[in-house]
Amino acid sequence: MNALLLSCQFIPLLGFLLVFLSDRNEKKIAAISFWCSHALGLCLAGLLALWAGAGFPGYEYEWFTLYEAGEYRFPVLFYLDRVGAVYMFCVWAIFSVIVKYCRVYLHREAGYKRFFLTIFAFVFGLNMVILSGSIDMLFAGWEIVGIASFLLIAFYRHRVQPVRNALRAYTIYRFCDIGLLLGSWMSHLLFHESQHFSQLANLFDNPAMPPAGYASLLLLSFLILIAASGKSAQFPFCFWLPRAMEGPTPSSAIFYGALSVHLGVFLLLRTTPIWGYHYFTRFIVFSIGLLSVIIAAISEKTQSNIKGQIAYASITQVGFMFIELALGLETLVLIHFLGNAFLRCYQLLVSPSIVAHLLRVEGAVDTDFYIKNGSSRFQFLPASIRDTLPEVLQNTLYVFSLQEGYLKLIVRAVLWSPLKRLGATINTMNPRLKLLSACAVFVLFWLPVAAIGINSKYLAIPIAVFMVLASLSAFSQKHSPFGVWNAIGLSSILAGVAVWFLNPDAWFDVAIFTSGIVPAWILGLAVLAALLKNENFADTPFAYRAMAETQPKLSLLLFLSFLGLVGFPISPAFLGEDLLLSHASNHAPWFALPITIAFVINGIAAARVFQRLCMGRPSELNVAAEDMALEVKHTVETSQPHTA
């Protein structure tokens, strides 16, 4: 059973590697995807059969310990229960359908190989989320799913709108990661060695003796709800999902119609003992679901494209799932999830055919063609309750739905704009003045330490402030990719220095963190220097240079350095982030918030550098140069005498 569980986890990774190592031959890529999807199905069938034969237990398997030091331990832990079994079956079924569909749908598409690479990475991350035995493992898969979403929304990278929407969706993901990162930190702080999902329910067996106080559990519940609402596009983050439909139709089906949009529901199912412990948090979950249902149902009415309508329909159904969870109907949620996932996947896959059919019908009729309530024979009925309302109220609802409940403007005003303004203020300061100010603040904190003998851990306070300010500077930079990259690297190094001041014995853990940050920082600077040796960003923003087309190898290196710099789970920095948060919980809990904010903002800033340099349409000058070079090469080859 352990071997089958590991196979279910790593077969998508094997498919990713095989596709990466293969050439661009569509038949080879299609064959790899075919055999990997079938192998995953066989392993999953065997795993579920053995699990059912054992009586459907909550099965936990610890593969090995990734790192252990003192009270800290990071086990590679897998867990299978009925929630995981339902989600795994759905993932395999929809993944198999999408793979078969894409083999024909994406025929002769320039990004054929790139699409399959991203799909395999997504399924690998999704399986890691579903089979994770602890919130640390879940966060690793959560990050993989997030970056795969970013790449697939921007799949058509020659167009500006998909690229912009990819960054918007990734920005929401990263902001909501604050909830999951701090939730992981609080689970270590409150539950210690009992934060495994298999042990959560037992911690709340005795209502008279909860594992933590009401305020602590309430704060942890809020953090979980932030992460779940952002991932599932629930209130107040309903607006990003329709914009994520810019990717290919199959990716929209597997990501935002069927699987990815339900990960927030999965997180709530996994952590039900925490947020479901009090009626107040259940009421909050109920309210989030109800508001999402109302806003999404109204906004759907003004969508001008079929994928946008399906997106809001999916948001509505996930909102109902939140309501069902608040009422304690976990089994109904699983049934609802399966039905909604398969229905939305089907609707999205047939949407191009429906549009083509309606265009043919419209072209065949001689009169005006209107679609109302699905059929012309129902045109004498009102389209909705809205048509029975007074005209003023109808117009109000129409504007409200066009603006998607004004949620985008509210979230932008609360989260995005204040950070941008603060970062812009920092960037307008003279560099010498910034250096002098930093030295003055540090000296003011150092004098009491040297003169009075105050604990040196208080020096971490100014360093934490400088860390956040460096991240904000990177967040608002528009003219210098080197400035952004250096600000991100400086912020990360300051995070390690601050933890070292908090606990000098943590030097080895800080070294693990910096061993992932520093190489990625240096590699990124070298790649940027090679990419931009003839560029000048003194006056214009570094936007959409299409380096992925003109310099694909350097762009891949920049992408890898971006992943390493933001602590993606391919770098020691990922483990290092968890170690830094662990030391914060032991020595200075206040430090968890600024370090989490810095990590999240750094990820957004680094993604924007990669996006604006590597995506977009190649300039006419570059295209002309490439065409001329190909023409010269062809002329030289054809002018050479043929030899026997």
SEMIPA-407919 format. One record per residue (C-alpha): residue number from 1; residue in one letter; x, y, z. Coordinates in steps of 0.5 Angstrom, whole numbers, plus 500, padded with zeros to 3 digits. Layout:
N
   pos   code    xx    yy    zz
   NUM      A     X     Y     Z
...
end
This chain:
644
   pos   code    xx    yy    zz
     1      M   500   500   500
     2      N   506   505   501
     3      A   509   503   495
     4      L   502   505   491
     5      L   501   511   495
     6      L   508   514   493
     7      S   507   512   486
     8      C   500   516   486
     9      Q   505   522   488
    10      F   511   521   484
    11      I   508   518   477
    12      P   506   526   475
    13      L   513   528   477
    14      L   516   522   472
    15      G   511   524   467
    16      F   514   531   467
    17      L   521   529   467
    18      L   520   525   461
    19      V   516   530   457
    20      F   522   535   459
    21      L   527   531   456
    22      S   523   529   450
    23      D   524   533   444
    24      R   518   537   441
    25      N   515   531   437
    26      E   507   531   439
    27      K   507   523   438
    28      K   512   522   444
    29      I   509   527   448
    30      A   502   524   447
    31      A   504   517   448
    32      I   508   519   455
    33      S   502   523   457
    34      F   497   517   455
    35      W   501   512   459
    36      C   503   516   465
    37      S   495   517   466
    38      H   494   510   465
    39      A   499   508   470
    40      L   496   513   475
    41      G   489   510   474
    42      L   492   503   476
    43      C   496   505   482
    44      L   490   509   485
    45      A   485   503   483
    46      G   490   499   487
    47      L   491   504   493
    48      L   484   505   494
    49      A   482   497   493
    50      L   487   496   499
    51      W   485   502   503
    52      A   477   499   502
    53      G   480   492   504
    54      A   483   495   511
    55      G   476   498   513
    56      F   477   505   510
    57      P   482   507   516
    58      G   485   514   516
    59      Y   492   511   513
    60      E   498   515   515
    61      Y   505   514   512
    62      E   511   517   514
    63      W   516   516   508
    64      F   522   520   512
    65      T   524   526   516
    66      L   527   531   511
    67      Y   530   535   517
    68      E   530   535   524
    69      A   534   539   529
    70      G   532   540   537
    71      E   524   541   537
    72      Y   523   542   530
    73      R   522   536   525
    74      F   520   536   518
    75      P   517   529   516
    76      V   515   527   509
    77      L   508   525   511
    78      F   502   522   507
    79      Y   495   521   509
    80      L   489   518   506
    81      D   482   518   508
    82      R   475   519   505
    83      V   476   526   503
    84      G   483   525   500
    85      A   480   518   496
    86      V   474   522   493
    87      Y   479   528   491
    88      M   484   523   488
    89      F   479   519   484
    90      C   476   526   481
    91      V   484   528   480
    92      W   485   522   476
    93      A   479   522   472
    94      I   479   529   470
    95      F   486   529   469
    96      S   485   523   464
    97      V   480   526   460
    98      I   484   533   459
    99      V   490   529   457
   100      K   486   525   452
   101      Y   482   531   450
   102      C   489   536   449
   103      R   492   531   445
   104      V   488   533   439
   105      Y   485   540   441
   106      L   493   543   442
   107      H   495   539   435
   108      R   500   544   432
   109      E   500   549   438
   110      A   507   552   439
   111      G   506   551   446
   112      Y   504   544   446
   113      K   510   541   450
   114      R   510   547   455
   115      F   502   546   456
   116      F   504   538   458
   117      L   509   540   462
   118      T   505   545   466
   119      I   499   540   467
   120      F   504   534   470
   121      A   507   539   475
   122      F   500   542   477
   123      V   497   534   478
   124      F   504   533   482
   125      G   502   539   486
   126      L   495   537   487
   127      N   497   530   489
   128      M   501   533   494
   129      V   496   537   497
   130      I   491   532   497
   131      L   496   526   500
   132      S   499   531   505
   133      G   499   529   512
   134      S   501   536   515
   135      I   500   543   513
   136      D   507   544   512
   137      M   507   538   506
   138      L   500   542   504
   139      F   504   548   503
   140      A   509   545   499
   141      G   504   543   494
   142      W   500   549   495
   143      E   506   553   492
   144      I   507   548   486
   145      V   499   549   484
   146      G   500   556   484
   147      I   506   557   480
   148      A   503   552   475
   149      S   496   556   475
   150      F   501   563   473
   151      L   504   559   467
   152      L   497   556   464
   153      I   494   563   465
   154      A   499   566   461
   155      F   500   560   456
   156      Y   498   565   450
   157      R   504   569   452
   158      H   504   573   446
   159      R   498   577   448
   160      V   498   582   454
   161      Q   491   581   457
   162      P   493   573   459
   163      V   500   576   462
   164      R   497   581   466
   165      N   491   576   469
   166      A   496   571   470
   167      L   500   576   475
   168      R   493   578   478
   169      A   491   571   480
   170      Y   498   570   482
   171      T   498   576   486
   172      I   491   574   490
   173      Y   495   567   491
   174      R   501   570   494
   175      F   497   575   499
   176      C   492   569   501
   177      D   499   565   502
   178      I   500   570   508
   179      G   494   566   512
   180      L   497   559   510
   181      L   504   561   512
   182      L   502   564   519
   183      G   497   558   520
   184      S   503   553   519
   185      W   507   557   524
   186      M   501   558   529
   187      S   500   550   528
   188      H   507   549   530
   189      L   506   554   536
   190      L   499   551   539
   191      F   500   544   537
   192      H   507   542   537
   193      E   508   535   535
   194      S   501   534   534
   195      Q   499   538   528
   196      H   499   532   523
   197      F   492   532   520
   198      S   491   525   523
   199      Q   491   528   530
   200      L   487   534   529
   201      A   481   531   531
   202      N   483   527   537
   203      L   486   534   540
   204      F   478   537   540
   205      D   475   530   543
   206      N   474   533   550
   207      P   470   540   549
   208      A   472   542   556
   209      M   480   542   555
   210      P   481   545   548
   211      P   488   545   545
   212      A   489   552   545
   213      G   485   558   548
   214      Y   479   561   544
   215      A   483   567   542
   216      S   488   563   539
   217      L   483   558   535
   218      L   479   564   533
   219      L   486   567   530
   220      L   488   561   527
   221      S   481   560   524
   222      F   481   567   520
   223      L   488   565   517
   224      I   485   558   514
   225      L   479   562   512
   226      I   483   567   508
   227      A   487   562   505
   228      A   481   558   503
   229      S   477   564   500
   230      G   483   566   496
   231      K   484   559   493
   232      S   477   558   491
   233      A   475   565   489
   234      Q   470   566   495
   235      F   468   573   498
   236      P   472   578   497
   237      F   476   575   492
   238      C   471   573   487
   239      F   473   577   481
   240      W   480   573   479
   241      L   477   567   477
   242      P   473   569   471
   243      R   480   573   469
   244      A   484   566   470
   245      M   480   563   464
   246      E   485   567   459
   247      G   489   560   458
   248      P   487   554   454
   249      T   480   551   455
   250      P   483   545   457
   251      S   487   548   463
   252      S   481   552   465
   253      A   477   546   465
   254      I   482   542   470
   255      F   484   548   474
   256      Y   478   553   475
   257      G   472   549   473
   258      A   474   542   476
   259      L   480   542   481
   260      S   484   548   483
   261      V   478   552   485
   262      H   476   546   490
   263      L   482   547   494
   264      G   479   552   499
   265      V   474   547   500
   266      F   479   541   501
   267      L   483   546   506
   268      L   477   547   510
   269      L   475   539   510
   270      R   482   538   513
   271      T   482   543   518
   272      T   475   542   520
   273      P   476   541   528
   274      I   480   548   528
   275      W   475   552   525
   276      G   469   548   526
   277      Y   470   548   534
   278      H   466   555   535
   279      Y   459   557   532
   280      F   462   564   531
   281      T   467   561   526
   282      R   462   557   523
   283      F   458   563   522
   284      I   463   566   518
   285      V   464   561   513
   286      F   457   561   512
   287      S   457   568   511
   288      I   463   568   506
   289      G   459   562   502
   290      L   452   566   502
   291      L   456   573   500
   292      S   459   569   494
   293      V   453   566   492
   294      I   449   572   492
   295      I   455   576   488
   296      A   457   571   483
   297      A   450   569   481
   298      I   449   577   480
   299      S   455   578   476
   300      E   454   572   472
   301      K   448   575   468
   302      T   453   580   465
   303      Q   458   576   463
   304      S   459   577   455
   305      N   463   570   454
   306      I   461   563   456
   307      K   467   561   460
   308      G   466   567   464
   309      Q   459   565   466
   310      I   462   558   467
   311      A   467   561   472
   312      Y   462   565   476
   313      A   457   559   476
   314      S   463   555   479
   315      I   464   560   484
   316      T   457   560   486
   317      Q   457   552   487
   318      V   463   553   491
   319      G   460   558   496
   320      F   454   553   497
   321      M   459   548   499
   322      F   462   553   504
   323      I   455   554   507
   324      E   454   546   507
   325      L   461   546   511
   326      A   458   551   516
   327      L   452   547   517
   328      G   457   540   518
   329      L   455   537   512
   330      E   461   534   510
   331      T   459   528   506
   332      L   454   532   502
   333      V   460   537   500
   334      L   464   531   497
   335      I   458   529   493
   336      H   457   536   491
   337      F   464   537   489
   338      L   464   531   485
   339      G   458   533   481
   340      N   460   540   480
   341      A   467   538   478
   342      F   465   534   473
   343      L   460   538   470
   344      R   464   544   470
   345      C   469   540   466
   346      Y   464   538   461
   347      Q   461   545   460
   348      L   468   548   459
   349      L   471   543   454
   350      V   464   543   450
   351      S   464   551   450
   352      P   468   552   444
   353      S   463   547   440
   354      I   457   551   443
   355      V   460   557   441
   356      A   461   555   434
   357      H   454   551   433
   358      L   451   558   435
   359      L   455   562   430
   360      R   453   557   425
   361      V   445   557   427
   362      E   446   565   427
   363      G   449   565   420
   364      A   443   560   417
   365      V   437   565   420
   366      D   435   571   416
   367      T   432   574   422
   368      D   435   577   428
   369      F   437   571   433
   370      Y   436   572   440
   371      I   438   567   445
   372      K   434   567   452
   373      N   432   562   457
   374      G   436   557   453
   375      S   430   556   447
   376      S   426   561   443
   377      R   419   558   445
   378      F   420   560   452
   379      Q   421   568   450
   380      F   415   570   453
   381      L   417   568   460
   382      P   422   573   464
   383      A   429   571   464
   384      S   430   572   471
   385      I   427   575   477
   386      R   431   581   475
   387      D   426   583   470
   388      T   420   584   475
   389      L   424   589   479
   390      P   423   596   478
   391      E   427   599   472
   392      V   432   603   477
   393      L   433   597   481
   394      Q   434   593   475
   395      N   440   599   473
   396      T   443   599   480
   397      L   444   591   479
   398      Y   446   591   472
   399      V   452   596   474
   400      F   453   592   481
   401      S   454   586   477
   402      L   458   589   471
   403      Q   463   592   477
   404      E   463   585   480
   405      G   460   587   487
   406      Y   466   593   487
   407      L   470   587   490
   408      K   476   588   485
   409      L   476   596   487
   410      I   476   594   495
   411      V   481   589   495
   412      R   486   593   491
   413      A   485   599   495
   414      V   486   595   502
   415      L   492   591   499
   416      W   495   593   493
   417      S   495   601   493
   418      P   498   602   500
   419      L   503   598   499
   420      K   505   601   492
   421      R   505   608   495
   422      L   509   606   501
   423      G   514   603   496
   424      A   514   608   491
   425      T   515   613   497
   426      I   521   609   499
   427      N   524   609   492
   428      T   524   616   491
   429      M   528   617   497
   430      N   536   619   496
   431      P   540   612   496
   432      R   545   616   501
   433      L   539   618   505
   434      K   536   611   506
   435      L   543   609   508
   436      L   544   614   513
   437      S   537   613   516
   438      A   538   606   516
   439      C   545   607   520
   440      A   542   612   525
   441      V   536   607   526
   442      F   540   601   528
   443      V   545   605   532
   444      L   539   608   536
   445      F   537   600   538
   446      W   544   598   539
   447      L   546   604   544
   448      P   542   601   549
   449      V   544   594   548
   450      A   552   596   549
   451      A   551   601   554
   452      I   545   598   559
   453      G   546   591   557
   454      I   539   589   554
   455      N   538   583   550
   456      S   541   583   543
   457      K   535   580   540
   458      Y   532   587   540
   459      L   536   589   534
   460      A   532   584   530
   461      I   526   590   530
   462      P   530   595   526
   463      I   532   589   521
   464      A   525   587   521
   465      V   523   594   519
   466      F   529   594   514
   467      M   527   587   511
   468      V   519   589   510
   469      L   522   596   507
   470      A   526   593   502
   471      S   520   588   500
   472      L   516   594   499
   473      S   521   598   495
   474      A   522   591   490
   475      F   514   591   490
   476      S   513   598   487
   477      Q   520   598   482
   478      K   518   599   475
   479      H   524   601   471
   480      S   530   597   474
   481      P   530   589   474
   482      F   536   589   477
   483      G   534   594   483
   484      V   528   589   484
   485      W   532   583   484
   486      N   537   586   489
   487      A   532   589   493
   488      I   529   582   494
   489      G   535   579   495
   490      L   537   584   501
   491      S   530   583   504
   492      S   531   575   504
   493      I   538   576   507
   494      L   536   581   512
   495      A   530   576   514
   496      G   536   571   516
   497      V   540   576   520
   498      A   534   578   524
   499      V   533   571   526
   500      W   540   570   528
   501      F   540   576   532
   502      L   533   573   535
   503      N   537   566   537
   504      P   545   566   535
   505      D   544   558   536
   506      A   540   558   530
   507      W   546   560   525
   508      F   546   553   522
   509      D   538   554   520
   510      V   540   561   517
   511      A   545   558   513
   512      I   540   553   510
   513      F   536   559   508
   514      T   541   563   505
   515      S   544   557   501
   516      G   538   557   497
   517      I   537   565   497
   518      V   544   567   495
   519      P   545   562   489
   520      A   539   564   486
   521      W   540   571   487
   522      I   547   571   484
   523      L   544   567   478
   524      G   539   571   477
   525      L   543   577   477
   526      A   548   574   472
   527      V   542   572   467
   528      L   539   579   468
   529      A   546   582   466
   530      A   546   577   460
   531      L   539   578   458
   532      L   539   586   458
   533      K   546   588   456
   534      N   544   592   451
   535      E   537   595   454
   536      N   536   601   458
   537      F   531   602   463
   538      A   533   609   465
   539      D   526   612   462
   540      T   521   606   461
   541      P   519   600   465
   542      F   521   594   463
   543      A   515   591   460
   544      Y   514   585   456
   545      R   520   584   452
   546      A   519   577   450
   547      M   525   574   452
   548      A   522   567   452
   549      E   522   567   445
   550      T   528   570   443
   551      Q   533   568   449
   552      P   529   561   451
   553      K   535   558   455
   554      L   537   564   459
   555      S   529   565   460
   556      L   529   558   463
   557      L   535   560   468
   558      L   531   566   470
   559      F   525   562   472
   560      L   529   557   476
   561      S   533   563   480
   562      F   526   566   481
   563      L   523   560   484
   564      G   529   559   488
   565      L   529   566   490
   566      V   522   566   493
   567      G   523   559   497
   568      F   519   555   492
   569      P   520   547   494
   570      I   526   546   489
   571      S   530   550   494
   572      P   533   549   501
   573      A   530   556   502
   574      F   523   553   502
   575      L   525   549   508
   576      G   529   555   511
   577      E   523   559   511
   578      D   519   554   515
   579      L   525   554   520
   580      L   525   562   520
   581      L   518   562   522
   582      S   519   556   527
   583      H   525   560   531
   584      A   520   566   531
   585      S   515   562   534
   586      N   520   560   540
   587      H   523   567   541
   588      A   519   573   538
   589      P   512   571   536
   590      W   511   578   533
   591      F   517   577   528
   592      A   512   572   524
   593      L   508   577   521
   594      P   513   582   518
   595      I   517   576   515
   596      T   511   573   512
   597      I   509   579   509
   598      A   516   580   506
   599      F   516   573   503
   600      V   509   574   500
   601      I   511   581   497
   602      N   518   578   494
   603      G   514   573   491
   604      I   510   578   487
   605      A   515   582   485
   606      A   520   577   483
   607      A   514   574   478
   608      R   513   581   475
   609      V   520   581   473
   610      F   520   574   470
   611      Q   513   576   467
   612      R   515   583   464
   613      L   522   580   461
   614      C   520   573   458
   615      M   513   574   456
   616      G   510   578   451
   617      R   510   579   443
   618      P   517   580   440
   619      S   519   587   437
   620      E   518   588   430
   621      L   526   589   430
   622      N   527   582   433
   623      V   523   579   428
   624      A   526   582   422
   625      A   533   580   425
   626      E   531   573   426
   627      D   528   573   419
   628      M   534   576   416
   629      A   538   571   419
   630      L   534   565   417
   631      E   534   568   410
   632      V   542   568   410
   633      K   543   561   413
   634      H   538   559   407
   635      T   542   562   402
   636      V   548   560   404
   637      E   546   553   405
   638      T   543   553   398
   639      S   549   556   394
   640      Q   554   551   397
   641      P   555   545   392
   642      H   552   538   393
   643      T   557   533   394
   644      A   556   525   393
end
